[in-house]
Amino acid sequence: MENLDQTTWVEKSKNDPNAVILDVRTPNECAQGIIEGAKIHDFFDAEKFINAIDHMDKSKSYYIYCRSGNRSGQACQIMEQKGFKNTFNLVGGILEWQGDLV
């Protein structure tokens, strides 16, 4: 897992042909807007979250964010325990996001 500031996180994800953006917030949080192209997997719905990552391609790079960076950091750790090699946590999460949401 790498903790990245927004500038680095965005730059790496845009230049990574294997990038997958994951939003691990709740549906209510996501209703306020998500980063374009993000796949939503609620970290707090543990069973569904684990099931989802069990079906993800471990060869991809996962750029993960949440509200503040805490849940996404935990998600990165869980994914690494399950054999994922490239996980990137957005430090500060959506609270510190400077940019558009969809």
QUIVEN-V83827 format. One record per residue. N is the residue number from 0. RES is the residue in three letters. PSI is psi in whole degrees, 0 to 359 (NA if undefined). Layout:
# QUIVEN-V83827
N | RES | PSI
N | RES | PSI
This chain:
# QUIVEN-V83827
0 | MET | 137
1 | GLU | 132
2 | ASN | 122
3 | LEU | 143
4 | ASP | 168
5 | GLN | 316
6 | THR | 312
7 | THR | 318
8 | TRP | 313
9 | VAL | 314
10 | GLU | 313
11 | LYS | 316
12 | SER | 323
13 | LYS | 331
14 | ASN | 7
15 | ASP | 109
16 | PRO | 346
17 | ASN | 15
18 | ALA | 136
19 | VAL | 126
20 | ILE | 127
21 | LEU | 130
22 | ASP | 118
23 | VAL | 23
24 | ARG | 172
25 | THR | 161
26 | PRO | 321
27 | ASN | 320
28 | GLU | 318
29 | CYS | 332
30 | ALA | 341
31 | GLN | 355
32 | GLY | 144
33 | ILE | 164
34 | ILE | 134
35 | GLU | 132
36 | GLY | 358
37 | ALA | 144
38 | LYS | 138
39 | ILE | 125
40 | HIS | 103
41 | ASP | 114
42 | PHE | 326
43 | PHE | 343
44 | ASP | 76
45 | ALA | 314
46 | GLU | 313
47 | LYS | 322
48 | PHE | 310
49 | ILE | 318
50 | ASN | 317
51 | ALA | 313
52 | ILE | 333
53 | ASP | 340
54 | HIS | 7
55 | MET | 154
56 | ASP | 115
57 | LYS | 348
58 | SER | 351
59 | LYS | 167
60 | SER | 130
61 | TYR | 119
62 | TYR | 110
63 | ILE | 139
64 | TYR | 162
65 | CYS | 208
66 | ARG | 312
67 | SER | 350
68 | GLY | 352
69 | ASN | 302
70 | ARG | 320
71 | SER | 325
72 | GLY | 318
73 | GLN | 320
74 | ALA | 317
75 | CYS | 316
76 | GLN | 316
77 | ILE | 316
78 | MET | 320
79 | GLU | 321
80 | GLN | 333
81 | LYS | 9
82 | GLY | 5
83 | PHE | 136
84 | LYS | 334
85 | ASN | 91
86 | THR | 137
87 | PHE | 120
88 | ASN | 132
89 | LEU | 107
90 | VAL | 131
91 | GLY | 347
92 | GLY | 204
93 | ILE | 337
94 | LEU | 327
95 | GLU | 6
96 | TRP | 129
97 | GLN | 97
98 | GLY | 182
99 | ASP | 151
100 | LEU | 153
101 | VAL | NA
